């Protein structure tokens, strides 16, 4: 499983101009099952995406994001092995272990 951390490198007014496109990108990948959670960081200097895509797909996924394409955010990817989780997450964890 992966955590993708976005850190804005443009002013918030530029972020706002591209936010609808970024949200459409997120929705596409929620629908495909690759993203399982996302949201802005607090304070709002970027965002977090929790992703269960396979390692080979991560860079391509990032490059589809309008925030990446427009140079609005830097992206940092952290992979982690899920060792404990709530029972409600079992289908996601099982799905990720087969990737």
N, C-alpha and C positions, 0 to 999 in steps of 0.2 A: 504494500500500500504506500501511497505517496502523499506528502503534503507539499503543495506548490505555494510558496509565499511570494506575493507581489509587493514591491515597494515602489511607490510613485516617484518618478523623477521629473515630472512636469507639474506645474501649478494645478490646484484643484479645479479651476475653471476649465482647463484643458481636459482633465479627467472627466468632468461632467459632460463635455461635448461628445465624448465617445462612450459614455456609460450605457446607453441603450444598445449600442452595437455589442458591447462586452456582455451585457445581460443576455442578448440573443445567442451569442456564442456559448455562454454557460448553459442555457436552456437546451441547446442542441446536444450537449454532452451529458446533461442529466438524462435526457430522453434515451440516449444510447446506453446508459448505465455506466459510463466511464467516471462521471463525477458523482459523489455521494453527499457532499456538503460544500458550502461556500459562504463567504460573507466578508464584510469589511473588517479590517483590524481596528482596534481602539487603542490609541487615537487613530483617526482615519488617515493613515499614511500609506495605505495599501490594502491588500486583501489576502485571503486564504482560500485555497481550493483543496479538498480532500478527494483523491483520485485513486481508482482501482484499475486503471489501464495497465498494460504491461510496460516494462521498462523501455522497450524499443520504441514505443509510441509516444512517450512523454514529450520529447523535443518537438515532434510534429504537431502534437496538440497545442503546445505553447505557441508555436509559430502561427497557428490559426487565430489566436486571440488578437482582436483589434488593438488592445493595449500594448501588445508586443509589436505588431505591425506599424503602429504609429509612434513607437518610442516613448510611450507614456509610463511604462513600468519596467523595472528589472525583475527577473524571475529567479527564484532560488528553489531547487527541488531537493527534498529530503525523503529518502526511502526509509520505511521502518517495517519491522516484522510485528504483526499483531499477535500478542501473546495472551492478552486478557481483553474481554469485551462483554457487553451486555448480551443476553440471549437474543434480543431483537435484532442484533447485528450479525447473527450467525450466517444467514444467507449471503451477506456481503463478504464476510471473511472467507467463507467456503469458496465463493466465486473468485476472490482474489488469489487464493492459494493455487488455483488451477491455471493462473496466468503465466 
